[in-house]
Amino acid sequence: MSLFAVFRNIPNRFAYRRYARQLSILSTKRSFVYKTLVNYDQCVNVPIQRNFSSMNPNDFLATSLIDSATFEAVCSDTLESLCEYFEQLVEETSSLTAADVTYGDGVLTINFGHPHGTYVINRQSPNRQIWLSSPTSGPKRYDFIPYESESDKGFWIYKHDGISLHELLQREIKVIVRKEVDFLSLPHSKRK
């Protein structure tokens, strides 16, 4: 006898709903999710394919534009230049006494202290992206868009709003340090 036949025989409709909801929650842990459509007289299961990959299917654009060796070189260059610039900003800004910059293993962490929060910028090699966690604007995933010319290698862009990584940092960090900043002069920033 199937579970749904058992549920159909439950006299209390509220208990029926609760058990159907629990079954639906438990089934999300498997490779197929069974969405339970609850009708008081019968229960219908609809299989829905679930993708367990951490890679967004729309990330094909990023992974197809550059090879992994180029990605690693560009990503390291970007993160190292950002680290140096943030260290310089923290040293030159007297109002940021509790600020700290750390970089290692492809993760750049900039803690500006209270009330500004912490920025985390890290490399995501499987997706060929740079991920930013900002206390101001939230999480973002940046794809590298290469240029054709040799003098300028390309830039990092958030495809949902079209704003580059360096443009966003330019906007947000200027408010925190209360002076002009120049992230757009760093390598792999979008030149206007």
C-alpha positions as CSV (number, residue, x, y, z in Angstrom):
1,M,0.0,0.0,0.0
2,S,1.4,3.4,-1.0
3,L,1.8,6.3,1.5
4,F,-0.8,8.2,-0.4
5,A,-3.4,5.5,0.0
6,V,-2.6,5.6,3.7
7,F,-3.1,9.4,3.7
8,R,-6.3,9.2,1.9
9,N,-7.8,7.1,4.7
10,I,-6.9,9.7,7.4
11,P,-10.2,11.1,8.6
12,N,-8.8,14.4,9.9
13,R,-8.2,16.8,7.0
14,F,-5.7,18.9,9.0
15,A,-3.6,15.9,9.8
16,Y,-3.9,14.9,6.1
17,R,-2.4,18.3,5.1
18,R,0.3,18.1,7.7
19,Y,1.4,14.7,6.6
20,A,1.3,15.6,2.9
21,R,3.5,18.7,3.7
22,Q,6.0,16.6,5.6
23,L,6.2,14.1,2.7
24,S,6.8,17.0,0.3
25,I,9.6,18.4,2.6
26,L,11.2,15.0,2.9
27,S,11.1,14.3,-0.8
28,T,13.1,17.6,-1.5
29,K,16.2,15.8,-0.2
30,R,16.1,13.3,-3.1
31,S,17.1,13.8,-6.7
32,F,13.4,14.2,-7.7
33,V,11.0,16.5,-5.9
34,Y,7.5,15.3,-5.7
35,K,5.2,18.3,-5.5
36,T,2.1,17.2,-3.7
37,L,-1.1,18.8,-4.8
38,V,-3.5,18.4,-1.9
39,N,-7.1,17.9,-2.7
40,Y,-9.1,16.6,0.2
41,D,-10.3,13.5,-1.8
42,Q,-7.1,12.6,-3.6
43,C,-3.4,13.3,-3.7
44,V,-1.5,13.8,-7.0
45,N,2.3,13.5,-7.4
46,V,4.1,15.5,-10.1
47,P,7.8,14.7,-10.5
48,I,9.9,17.8,-11.0
49,Q,13.6,17.5,-12.0
50,R,15.9,19.2,-9.5
51,N,19.4,20.4,-10.3
52,F,21.9,19.9,-7.5
53,S,24.9,21.6,-9.3
54,S,26.1,24.8,-7.7
55,M,26.7,26.2,-11.1
56,N,23.9,28.3,-12.5
57,P,22.8,27.1,-16.0
58,N,23.1,30.7,-17.2
59,D,26.8,30.7,-16.4
60,F,27.6,29.0,-19.7
61,L,28.5,32.4,-21.0
62,A,31.2,32.9,-18.5
63,T,32.7,29.4,-18.8
64,S,32.8,29.5,-22.6
65,L,34.5,33.0,-23.0
66,I,37.8,32.2,-21.4
67,D,39.8,29.1,-20.6
68,S,40.7,28.1,-17.1
69,A,44.4,29.2,-17.3
70,T,43.4,32.7,-18.5
71,F,40.7,32.9,-15.8
72,E,43.2,32.0,-13.0
73,A,45.7,34.6,-14.3
74,V,43.1,37.4,-14.7
75,C,41.4,36.5,-11.4
76,S,44.7,36.6,-9.4
77,D,45.7,39.9,-11.1
78,T,42.3,41.4,-10.1
79,L,42.3,40.2,-6.5
80,E,45.9,41.2,-5.9
81,S,45.4,44.7,-7.3
82,L,42.2,45.1,-5.2
83,C,44.0,43.9,-2.1
84,E,46.8,46.4,-2.6
85,Y,44.4,49.2,-3.2
86,F,42.2,48.4,-0.2
87,E,45.4,48.2,2.0
88,Q,46.4,51.6,0.8
89,L,42.9,53.1,1.4
90,V,42.8,51.6,5.0
91,E,46.2,53.1,5.8
92,E,45.4,56.5,4.4
93,T,41.9,56.8,6.1
94,S,42.2,57.8,9.7
95,S,38.5,57.2,10.4
96,L,38.9,53.4,9.7
97,T,40.9,52.5,12.8
98,A,39.3,49.0,13.1
99,A,39.6,48.1,9.4
100,D,41.5,45.0,8.3
101,V,42.4,43.6,4.9
102,T,43.3,39.9,4.4
103,Y,44.0,38.0,1.2
104,G,44.8,34.3,0.8
105,D,43.7,31.3,-1.2
106,G,41.6,33.4,-3.6
107,V,39.6,35.1,-0.9
108,L,39.9,38.8,-0.2
109,T,38.3,40.0,3.0
110,I,37.9,43.7,3.8
111,N,36.5,44.3,7.3
112,F,35.7,48.0,7.7
113,G,34.4,47.5,11.3
114,H,31.2,48.8,12.8
115,P,28.9,50.2,11.2
116,H,30.2,49.5,7.7
117,G,30.6,45.7,7.8
118,T,32.7,43.3,5.8
119,Y,33.3,42.8,2.1
120,V,34.3,39.4,0.8
121,I,35.6,39.0,-2.8
122,N,36.5,35.5,-3.8
123,R,37.4,33.4,-6.8
124,Q,34.9,30.7,-8.0
125,S,37.0,28.6,-10.4
126,P,34.3,26.0,-11.4
127,N,32.0,28.9,-12.6
128,R,34.8,31.1,-13.7
129,Q,33.4,34.0,-11.7
130,I,34.3,36.4,-9.0
131,W,31.8,36.5,-6.2
132,L,31.3,39.6,-4.1
133,S,29.5,39.7,-0.7
134,S,28.7,43.4,0.1
135,P,27.1,44.6,3.3
136,T,25.5,47.3,1.3
137,S,24.3,45.7,-1.9
138,G,24.4,42.0,-1.0
139,P,25.8,39.1,-3.0
140,K,26.8,39.3,-6.7
141,R,28.5,37.0,-9.2
142,Y,30.8,38.7,-11.7
143,D,31.6,37.2,-15.1
144,F,34.8,38.2,-17.0
145,I,34.2,39.7,-20.4
146,P,37.4,39.8,-22.5
147,Y,38.2,42.6,-25.0
148,E,39.7,41.9,-28.4
149,S,42.6,44.3,-28.0
150,E,45.9,43.4,-26.3
151,S,46.2,46.6,-24.4
152,D,43.1,46.1,-22.4
153,K,42.3,42.5,-21.4
154,G,38.7,42.8,-20.2
155,F,36.5,43.5,-17.2
156,W,34.2,41.8,-14.6
157,I,30.5,42.4,-15.0
158,Y,27.4,41.5,-13.1
159,K,25.1,40.4,-15.9
160,H,21.8,41.2,-14.1
161,D,22.4,44.9,-13.8
162,G,25.3,45.5,-16.2
163,I,27.5,47.2,-13.5
164,S,31.1,46.1,-13.3
165,L,32.8,45.0,-10.1
166,H,35.0,48.1,-10.0
167,E,32.1,50.5,-10.6
168,L,30.2,49.0,-7.7
169,L,33.2,49.2,-5.4
170,Q,33.9,52.8,-6.6
171,R,30.3,53.7,-5.6
172,E,30.1,51.9,-2.3
173,I,33.7,52.4,-0.9
174,K,33.6,56.2,-1.6
175,V,30.8,56.5,0.9
176,I,32.7,54.4,3.6
177,V,36.1,56.2,3.3
178,R,34.4,59.6,2.7
179,K,36.9,60.6,0.0
180,E,37.4,60.1,-3.7
181,V,38.6,56.6,-4.7
182,D,39.8,55.3,-8.1
183,F,38.9,51.7,-8.6
184,L,38.5,52.3,-12.3
185,S,42.2,52.7,-12.8
186,L,42.9,49.1,-11.5
187,P,43.5,46.2,-13.9
188,H,40.4,44.5,-15.5
189,S,38.0,47.4,-14.6
190,K,35.5,48.6,-17.2
191,R,36.8,51.8,-18.7
192,K,34.2,54.4,-19.6
